[in-house]
Amino acid sequence: MNTKVLWDSSLIEKYSISGPRYTSYPTALQFEEDGFSEQRLVEVLEQGDATKPLSIYIHIPFCENICYYCACNKVITKDRSKTKRYIAALLAEAKRIAAHVKGREVQQMHWGGGTPTFLNNEEIAEVVNTLKEYFNFAEEGDYSIEIDPRRMDHKTLPELSRLGFNRISLGVQDFDEKVQKAVNRIQPESMTRNVLINARKYGFESINVDLIYGLPFQSEKSFSETVDKIIEMAPDRLSVFNYAHLPHRFKPQRRIDAKDLPSPSEKLAILEMTIQKLTKAGYVYIGMDHFALPHDELTHAQQNGDLHRNFQGYTTNADCDLLGLGVSSISQVSNCFIQNQRDLTTYYECVENDSYALWRGYESTAEDKLRHDVIMQLICLFNLKYKEIERTHGIDFRQHFASEIEELKTMEADGLLSMDDEGIEVTDTGRLLIRNICMTFDEYFKELKALQIYSKAI
């Protein structure tokens, strides 16, 4: 499979609109508070395919300090005693959910936040060991955790390895001290370097590093130095996210002065430089801000046509139902999406009163499932075969999507894709604008795009 990416500044400017990241379709904006009952939740869990493996997401909301750029659901506190109640509620929820999926094998688990390593080593062990009592974990599963180098000790990595975690992800964002101060996240380069060295020492199979471009005081020169240092450290995977400044939606971002942000043209220059450096260093552009080394499973999965995408991002675990545990977490089971309460107090009230933490949900229609498959095939593989979609969904693709194909002709004329009687092929130029291509098939996008709720595609 071709993995090249071509940069075209004029086209990137032309298609510079905001849109979904498509970790799901429909996106969470379509979830309904009154449209999904606890009874339906139980039915969905119990009537699911018993042969289908599970993926578990654990949300730990606590952070000791606030990062001003952050848009995650989090609780800022220095009070470590708050973890006790949360762990009790999390495990009570896990026990209740596990009773409805007995025997199904867990092949993937991911811990996110917040800061999962806000929990101490003993607390992480308590949660993992109890989950293993409730669920049937595969011996050779894919078990990952987000770690904060500032919130761990010398025993954390060996303990995580002992517990079965084989992948770690850590936020870096930028090594420049001025940028770090501006976003209230001080993390010296040496600290990050030591974590990567020790992670390899303790046998972690894959290490992911997160960077963010578009932060205050960043320049092409300063971010270039960060990228060079990261390349030297050689993490297996890299996520390079675009900072979306939406202070009307995310209160912490109000502490960032918009005048300190790089201009749109500067941001594009930073991204172009980053892509050039990473691909020259041997990283493969997976898509949607993600890069991986050639040996990584994500690269192999994309080349073999087995790459998938869910709320955890790109994944090699194709056929898993996703169970989200903890405040605000999202489950995806069969054709249903189920989200837990976002407010921690309400989450506690639900779980501690022997109820489910259900906040809202959505049950996909046949049309939703069809469009989901189209969008996910494009976003993961950069191509689409009409016959595969027609076989699965019993439609005539060109007839069903006649208006979308007509709309894509403008993108075809701009060199983002090519179309023939068999399907759609995204070009090297179109890869960076894959979100724009996918928006064409998004039935809900047109009515939502004016609300300023999405990040820019680039």
Secondary structure, 3 states (H helix, E strand, C coil): CCCCCCCCHHHHHHCCCEECCCCCCCCHHHCECCCCCHHHHHHHHHCCCCCCCEEEEEEECEECCCCCCCCCCCEECCCCCHHHHHHHHHHHHHHHHHCCCCCCEEEEEEEEECCHHHCCHHHHHHHHHHHHHHCEEEEEEEEEEEECHHHCCCCHHHHHHHCCCCEEEEEEECCCHHHHHHHCCCCCHHHHHHHHHHHHHCCCCEEEEEEEECCCCCCHHHHHHHHHHHHHHCCCEEEEEECCCCCCCCHHHHHCCHHHCCCHHHHHHHHHHHHHHHHHCCCEEEECCEEECCCCHHHHHHHHCCCEEECCEEECCCCCEEEEECCCCEEEECCEEEEECCCHHHHHHHHHCCCCCEEEEEECCHHHHHHHHHHHHHHHHCEEEHHHHHHHHCCCHHHHCHHHHHHHHHHHHCCCEEECCCEEEECCCHHHHHHHHHHCCCCCHHHHHHHCCCEECC
